[in-house]
Amino acid sequence: MAKSSQLSILGGLAAAIGASACCAGPLILLLLGISGSWISHLTLLDPYRPIFIFVVVVLFGFAGWKIHQPVENCADDEVCAVPKVRTRRKAVFWFTTLLAFAFVTSNYWIIWVV
């Protein structure tokens, strides 16, 4: 449970950042004081946005399935059987899910921030 759910959360978060690169990327760079004509080329990733979103949903779905599996599916000597660890992993999962949701939906709310 540990490796597969951690890798899928990290992969899903990376895909969410990729999905928001066309919209939130230029704004973040400008807020950091980085400017240039090359920033406008970040919109080249926009056609790949649906693919990134699909990857986010698949990876976070797999991570949620692994993290929220019943305790009975874990062996006694595995980490997933420890209640404290399960609670911490669920908290990390939901935090990163909300973060990924913010990244994926950034092109809808970013116009109100600017």
C-alpha positions as CSV (number, residue, x, y, z in Angstrom):
1,M,0.0,0.0,0.0
2,A,2.7,2.5,0.9
3,K,4.7,2.6,-2.4
4,S,1.8,2.4,-4.8
5,S,-0.4,5.0,-3.1
6,Q,2.5,7.4,-2.5
7,L,3.6,7.2,-6.2
8,S,0.1,7.6,-7.5
9,I,-0.4,10.7,-5.3
10,L,2.9,12.2,-6.4
11,G,2.1,11.4,-10.1
12,G,-1.4,12.8,-9.8
13,L,-0.1,16.0,-8.3
14,A,2.6,16.3,-11.0
15,A,-0.2,15.8,-13.7
16,A,-2.3,18.4,-12.0
17,I,0.6,20.9,-12.2
18,G,0.9,20.0,-15.8
19,A,-2.8,20.6,-16.4
20,S,-2.5,24.0,-14.9
21,A,0.8,25.0,-16.6
22,C,-1.0,26.8,-19.4
23,C,-3.1,29.0,-17.1
24,A,-1.6,29.3,-13.6
25,G,2.0,29.0,-14.7
26,P,2.4,32.4,-16.4
27,L,0.6,34.1,-13.5
28,I,2.9,32.4,-10.9
29,L,6.0,33.3,-12.9
30,L,4.9,37.0,-13.2
31,L,4.1,37.1,-9.5
32,L,7.7,35.9,-8.8
33,G,9.0,38.7,-11.0
34,I,10.0,36.5,-13.9
35,S,8.9,37.9,-17.2
36,G,9.7,37.5,-20.9
37,S,8.1,36.8,-24.2
38,W,8.7,33.1,-23.7
39,I,6.0,33.0,-21.0
40,S,3.3,33.2,-23.7
41,H,4.5,29.9,-25.1
42,L,3.3,28.1,-22.0
43,T,-0.1,28.0,-23.7
44,L,1.3,25.3,-26.0
45,L,0.3,22.7,-23.3
46,D,-3.4,23.7,-23.5
47,P,-4.3,20.9,-26.0
48,Y,-2.9,18.3,-23.7
49,R,-5.0,19.5,-20.7
50,P,-7.7,16.8,-21.0
51,I,-5.0,14.1,-21.0
52,F,-3.4,15.6,-17.8
53,I,-6.8,15.8,-16.2
54,F,-7.5,12.1,-17.1
55,V,-4.2,11.1,-15.6
56,V,-5.0,13.1,-12.4
57,V,-8.4,11.4,-12.0
58,V,-7.0,7.9,-12.6
59,L,-4.0,8.3,-10.3
60,F,-5.9,9.9,-7.4
61,G,-8.7,7.3,-7.9
62,F,-6.1,4.5,-7.5
63,A,-4.5,6.2,-4.5
64,G,-7.9,6.7,-2.8
65,W,-8.8,3.1,-3.5
66,K,-5.5,1.9,-1.9
67,I,-5.7,4.2,1.1
68,H,-9.3,3.7,1.9
69,Q,-9.3,-0.1,1.6
70,P,-10.6,-2.0,4.7
71,V,-8.2,-2.9,7.5
72,E,-9.1,-6.5,7.0
73,N,-7.3,-6.5,3.6
74,C,-4.0,-5.6,5.4
75,A,-1.8,-8.1,7.1
76,D,-1.0,-7.5,10.7
77,D,2.7,-6.7,10.0
78,E,1.9,-4.2,7.3
79,V,1.9,-0.4,7.8
80,C,-1.7,0.0,6.6
81,A,-3.0,-1.9,9.6
82,V,-1.7,0.9,12.0
83,P,-4.5,3.3,12.7
84,K,-2.3,6.3,13.2
85,V,-0.5,5.8,9.9
86,R,-3.9,5.3,8.1
87,T,-5.2,8.5,9.5
88,R,-2.1,10.4,8.5
89,R,-2.1,9.0,5.0
90,K,-5.8,9.8,4.6
91,A,-5.1,13.4,5.6
92,V,-2.2,13.7,3.1
93,F,-4.4,12.1,0.4
94,W,-7.2,14.6,0.9
95,F,-4.9,17.6,1.2
96,T,-3.2,16.7,-2.1
97,T,-6.5,15.9,-3.7
98,L,-7.8,19.5,-2.9
99,L,-4.5,20.9,-4.1
100,A,-4.8,19.0,-7.4
101,F,-8.4,20.1,-7.8
102,A,-7.2,23.7,-7.3
103,F,-4.6,23.2,-10.0
104,V,-6.9,21.5,-12.5
105,T,-9.7,24.1,-12.1
106,S,-7.2,27.1,-12.2
107,N,-8.2,28.3,-15.6
108,Y,-11.8,28.9,-14.3
109,W,-10.9,30.9,-11.2
110,I,-7.5,32.4,-12.1
111,I,-9.2,35.3,-14.0
112,W,-10.7,36.6,-10.7
113,V,-7.3,36.6,-9.0
114,V,-5.5,38.7,-11.6
